[in-house]
Amino acid sequence: DTEVTQTPKHLVMGMTNKKSLKCEQHMGHRAMYWYKQKAKKPPELMFVYSYEKLSINESVPSRFSPECPNSSLLNLHLHALQPEDSALYLCASSQERGLGETQYFGPGTRLLVL
Amino acid sequence: QQQVKQSPQSLIVQKGGISIINCAYENTAFDYFPWYQQFPGKGPALLIAIRPDVSEKKEGRFTISFNKSAKQFSLHIMDSQPGDSATYFCAARVSGGSNYKLTFGKGTLLTVNP
């Protein structure tokens, strides 16, 4: 099973709201990622967690706050977002080393900020 | 700085034809080259991947050709079908390092006409 699940599928929020995106994988992967994807563009890396510790933050604004409660779960907390943050937010996972270089993506959360 | 250049930006092919998408890279440290297929509103799905120790890899109708000296790789879709209509992203990364970043090409929108 190479499934990464994400909830919710769609989210509409105002600029003063606080919301969270959730991601889950049960493949035993120890690296998990958040990406942002705008229409007709490739995914842009936001954060990488390795063994539940944040290892890469691609200079993402503090209104995005990631959290990795355990090896299977990854959250992205959203607060005071701007309309330009509207995008498809993708979660992915991979094994950390060795043969498991493949990143498996979830279906994404379509976020609209009003 | 775009490290993976992908062409063409869009491609229209007739059913049964061959679709060819090309990518070129600059970083000689890249040693893992996946192709992702993405349908509208969905997350990218790994299609096929190659390492530079082989010049070609085939999986069903999909073939990656790799030219290490030219720093180029391409995706060939044989007997293209309307269901292949999607956006295709090539990518590259340095495997086994602490940097987990996939560098994506800008994508190719493939349309297969019936």
Interface residues (C-beta under 8 A of the other chain):
Chain A: V4 Q6 A31 Y33 K40 K41 P42 P43 L45 V48 S50 S55 I56 L88 L90 A92 S94 R97 G98 E101 T102 Q103 Y104 F105 G106 P107 G108 R110
Chain B: Y32 P34 Y36 G41 K42 G43 P44 A45 L46 A49 T87 F89 R93 S95 G96 S98 N99 Y100 K101 L102 F104 G105 K106 G107 L109
